[in-house]
């Protein structure tokens, strides 16, 4: 199991456990955070937008065009940063043990 260190929108911190193979969005949604995952992981809503700590970006797979386009689209209504990612597009693995992120404001 990988531990994920989460900072919620209100500044509260929590630690979640993630089984390898699960999507980060599912872990956050099921872990009681404000992440909704409205589209169920189809990369079509942006409700799982997170800011990944800079040190972890190199450990993640590169975002696909679909994710980049969705992040660009949500940037019209909420703050997008260079470390913005959609949690539905991040597959958990043991290599991501210690992953740290902040949940972005809700759309």
N, C-alpha and C positions, 0 to 999 in steps of 0.2 A: 504494500500500500504506500502511496505517496501522500505526504502531507502538503496541504496548500495553505498559505498564510494570506488571509483576506482582510482588506480594509473596506468596510462598508461606506456608503455615502455619508452616514452620520459620524464617521470617524471611528466607530467601534471595530475592534479587531477580533477575528476568530480564526480558528484552525480547523480545517476539514480534512477528512481522509478520502482518498480517491483510488478506486481500483483501476489498474491498468486496463485500457481498452474503452473506458467510459469517456464520453465527451465532458469537457470541463463545464459546459453549460448545465449538464444534468447534475453534476456534483454541486454546483452553486445553487441551482434551483431547489434540489432536494435537501440542501444543507441549511435552508431557512434564511437565505439572503434575499435581497430584493430582485435578483435576476429572475425573470419570468420565463424566458425561452418560448415566447408566444408562438413562433413558427415551428417549434419542435425540432429545431436543428437544421432547417432547410436554407439557412443563410439568407432569409428574406424579410427580416423584421428589425434587426438591430437591438432587440431588447436584452441581449446578453453581452452588450458592449462593456469591455473592461480595459483598464490601463495596466499592462504587464510591466513589472519592474524592469528597468533597462538591462540589468545583469542577466535576465532570463530570456531576452529576445533572441539571442543567438542559439538558444537551446530548442526553440520552436521551429517547426517547418515554416517555410515562407508562405505568406498568405497567397491564395489563388486569386485570379482576377475577380471572381464573383465576390469574394470577401472584400477586396479593395474597393470595388464599386459600391457595395453596401455601406462601407465605412464612409466613403465620400458622400453618399446620399444622406446619411444621418448627420453629417457635418453641417448640413443646412439648418438643423434645429438644436443640436447639442455640441459641446466642445469635443473636437477630435484632436488627438495628439499623435506624435510620431510612434508612440508605444501603444496605440489603440489596436485592439484585436476583438474579434467576435469569439466568445467562449465556445460557441457551437462548432467552431472549426479547429479546436485544439483537442487532440486525442491524448488522453492521459497515459503516462508510462512511468515506470520506476525512475527513469532518467529525469523526470520532472519533480522528484521529491524535493520539497522546499520552495516550490514555485510561489512567488509573492505577486500580488496584484491588488488593484483598487477597483471597485465596481464604479462604473461611470454613472452619471445621472440618468434617470429613466427618461425614455422618449415620451 
